Amino acid sequence: QVQLVESGGGLVQAGGSLRLSCAASVSIFGINLMEWHRQAPGKQRELVARINNAGATFYGGFVKGRFTISRDNAKNTVYLQMNSLKPEDTAVYYCRSSGGYWGQGTQVTVSS
């Protein structure tokens, strides 16, 4: 069983930045894939970014160089640095690990 706890969400103006954190209850050294997803009201959940244990990353098409996913295996934590935020980035952001474990989500609200 893996428990994931997200933090770092909040209210920010358009153009601002936030850094989300996802802390795991177990070592993530042996967990290959760590992901960030998001779900806006009335929309389907979508993949934001993915990182594997080798550090290879993948981003959703809407990211366009604005976000960076990283992982610190020593701290059992995955990060999502979000820059140049837009109102359409407003959503609940969820962390997910291999094996289908999800966190409870953290709200990100971007005001125009």
C-alpha positions in Angstrom: 0.0 0.0 0.0 1.3 3.4 -1.0 -0.1 6.6 0.4 0.5 9.8 -1.5 0.0 13.2 0.0 0.0 16.3 -2.3 0.7 19.8 -1.1 1.6 23.2 -2.4 -1.7 24.2 -4.1 -3.3 27.5 -3.7 -4.6 30.7 -5.3 -2.2 32.5 -7.7 -2.6 35.2 -10.3 -2.1 34.5 -14.0 1.5 34.4 -14.9 2.5 33.3 -11.4 4.2 30.1 -10.2 3.5 27.3 -7.8 5.4 24.2 -6.8 3.4 21.1 -5.9 4.9 18.3 -3.8 3.8 14.7 -3.6 5.1 12.8 -0.5 5.0 9.0 -0.5 4.6 6.8 2.5 7.2 4.4 1.2 10.5 4.6 -0.7 9.9 5.6 -4.3 13.3 4.3 -5.3 11.6 1.1 -6.5 8.6 2.8 -8.1 9.2 3.4 -11.8 6.5 5.8 -12.8 5.3 8.8 -10.8 2.8 11.1 -12.4 0.8 14.3 -12.0 -2.8 14.4 -13.3 -5.4 17.2 -13.0 -9.1 17.4 -13.2 -11.0 20.7 -13.8 -14.7 21.0 -13.0 -16.9 19.2 -15.5 -13.8 17.8 -17.3 -12.1 14.4 -17.4 -8.9 13.8 -15.5 -5.9 14.3 -17.7 -2.2 13.5 -17.5 0.0 16.5 -16.8 3.4 15.0 -16.5 5.2 11.7 -15.9 8.7 10.8 -14.7 10.3 7.4 -14.5 13.1 6.1 -12.3 15.7 7.0 -14.9 14.6 10.6 -14.9 12.9 10.5 -18.3 9.9 12.8 -18.5 6.7 13.2 -20.5 4.3 16.1 -20.6 0.8 16.7 -21.7 0.6 18.8 -24.9 -0.9 21.8 -23.0 2.2 22.2 -20.8 4.3 23.7 -23.6 7.4 24.1 -21.5 5.7 25.7 -18.5 5.9 22.9 -16.1 8.7 20.7 -14.8 8.4 17.4 -13.0 11.2 16.1 -10.8 11.7 13.4 -8.2 13.9 13.1 -5.1 14.1 9.4 -4.3 15.9 10.2 -1.1 13.0 12.2 0.2 10.3 10.0 -1.3 8.9 13.1 -3.0 7.9 14.1 -6.5 7.5 17.8 -7.5 5.7 19.7 -10.1 7.1 23.2 -10.8 4.5 25.2 -12.6 5.4 28.6 -14.2 3.4 31.0 -16.4 0.2 29.7 -15.0 -3.0 30.4 -16.8 -6.7 30.5 -15.6 -7.3 27.3 -17.6 -4.7 25.5 -15.4 -7.3 25.8 -12.6 -8.0 22.2 -11.4 -7.4 19.7 -8.6 -4.0 18.2 -9.1 -3.4 14.6 -8.2 -0.3 12.5 -7.8 -0.3 8.9 -9.0 2.3 6.1 -8.8 2.8 2.9 -10.5 0.3 0.3 -9.2 -2.5 2.8 -9.4 -2.2 4.6 -6.2 -3.6 8.1 -6.0 -3.3 11.0 -3.6 -6.2 13.1 -2.4 -5.4 16.0 -4.6 -4.5 19.7 -4.1 -6.5 22.6 -5.5 -4.8 25.0 -7.8 -6.7 28.2 -8.7 -5.4 30.7 -11.2 -7.1 34.1 -11.3 -7.1 36.3 -14.4 
